[in-house]
Amino acid sequence: FQSKQQAKLLQECYRTIRPGGKLIVADWKPGVQSPIGPIEDMRVHPEAVKKIAEELKMQLVDEFDVGPYHWALVFLK
């Protein structure tokens, strides 16, 4: 949520990861009320991250909840 340039951020991560390397992306769950964290409009939806990663030809290998307020995705280069 801290970057407005998610595509550029993921492109740079992709560039720096060796072939066969993994990238883990975690962020606040959209649509979940939480006592802390960014406002709803700033939260990143995991589907948006999946779309960018797919365009970069990264393979989604896992996705899971990280507690009640966060999600995580694991990609393979």
Kinemage of the C-alpha trace (Angstrom):
@kinemage 1
@onewidth
@group {chain A} dominant
@subgroup {mainchain}
@vectorlist {calphas} color= white
{ca phe a 1} P 0.000 0.000 0.000
{ca gln a 2} L 2.953 2.333 0.453
{ca ser a 3} L 3.671 2.622 -3.272
{ca lys a 4} L 1.419 4.124 -5.914
{ca gln a 5} L 3.630 2.510 -8.579
{ca gln a 6} L 2.974 -1.163 -7.887
{ca ala a 7} L 3.791 -2.310 -11.427
{ca lys a 8} L 7.181 -0.554 -11.394
{ca leu a 9} L 7.910 -1.904 -7.927
{ca leu a 10} L 7.200 -5.487 -8.993
{ca gln a 11} L 9.193 -5.024 -12.207
{ca glu a 12} L 12.222 -3.979 -10.158
{ca cys a 13} L 11.770 -6.930 -7.804
{ca tyr a 14} L 11.547 -9.224 -10.829
{ca arg a 15} L 14.721 -7.737 -12.275
{ca thr a 16} L 16.711 -8.367 -9.101
{ca ile a 17} L 15.534 -11.936 -8.446
{ca arg a 18} L 17.602 -14.732 -9.944
{ca pro a 19} L 15.853 -17.368 -12.100
{ca gly a 20} L 14.172 -19.843 -9.765
{ca gly a 21} L 14.030 -17.235 -6.998
{ca lys a 22} L 10.892 -16.423 -5.043
{ca leu a 23} L 9.121 -13.172 -4.259
{ca ile a 24} L 6.720 -12.852 -1.336
{ca val a 25} L 4.235 -9.989 -1.389
{ca ala a 26} L 2.184 -9.273 1.736
{ca asp a 27} L -0.242 -6.468 2.417
{ca trp a 28} L -3.352 -5.443 4.325
{ca lys a 29} L -6.606 -7.211 3.425
{ca pro a 30} L -9.053 -4.962 1.593
{ca gly a 31} L -12.586 -4.919 2.972
{ca val a 32} L -11.522 -5.982 6.469
{ca gln a 33} L -12.034 -3.636 9.381
{ca ser a 34} L -8.861 -3.424 11.439
{ca pro a 35} L -7.897 -1.324 14.459
{ca ile a 36} L -4.658 -0.280 12.733
{ca gly a 37} L -3.341 -0.034 9.197
{ca pro a 38} L -4.057 2.050 6.112
{ca ile a 39} L -7.479 3.295 5.114
{ca glu a 40} L -9.494 1.112 2.729
{ca asp a 41} L -8.711 3.225 -0.351
{ca met a 42} L -4.965 2.638 0.117
{ca arg a 43} L -5.122 -1.150 0.479
{ca val a 44} L -3.922 -3.301 -2.401
{ca his a 45} L -6.103 -6.120 -3.644
{ca pro a 46} L -4.203 -9.394 -4.145
{ca glu a 47} L -5.858 -9.868 -7.548
{ca ala a 48} L -4.167 -6.671 -8.765
{ca val a 49} L -0.768 -8.027 -7.701
{ca lys a 50} L -1.492 -11.364 -9.389
{ca lys a 51} L -2.281 -9.579 -12.645
{ca ile a 52} L 0.979 -7.618 -12.620
{ca ala a 53} L 2.989 -10.735 -11.744
{ca glu a 54} L 1.293 -12.684 -14.542
{ca glu a 55} L 2.312 -9.982 -17.019
{ca leu a 56} L 5.895 -10.407 -15.792
{ca lys a 57} L 5.616 -14.181 -16.362
{ca met a 58} L 5.978 -14.943 -12.652
{ca gln a 59} L 4.269 -18.110 -11.423
{ca leu a 60} L 1.997 -17.952 -8.379
{ca val a 61} L 3.034 -20.868 -6.153
{ca asp a 62} L 1.182 -20.092 -2.901
{ca glu a 63} L -1.270 -17.701 -1.325
{ca phe a 64} L -2.392 -17.534 2.266
{ca asp a 65} L -3.723 -15.348 5.044
{ca val a 66} L -1.237 -13.865 7.466
{ca gly a 67} L -3.401 -13.426 10.521
{ca pro a 68} L -6.736 -11.664 10.426
{ca tyr a 69} L -5.583 -8.476 8.669
{ca his a 70} L -3.052 -9.482 6.000
{ca trp a 71} L -2.738 -11.632 2.875
{ca ala a 72} L 0.408 -12.993 1.216
{ca leu a 73} L 1.322 -14.274 -2.240
{ca val a 74} L 4.435 -16.247 -3.197
{ca phe a 75} L 5.712 -16.046 -6.777
{ca leu a 76} L 8.457 -17.945 -8.584
{ca lys a 77} L 10.619 -16.341 -11.254
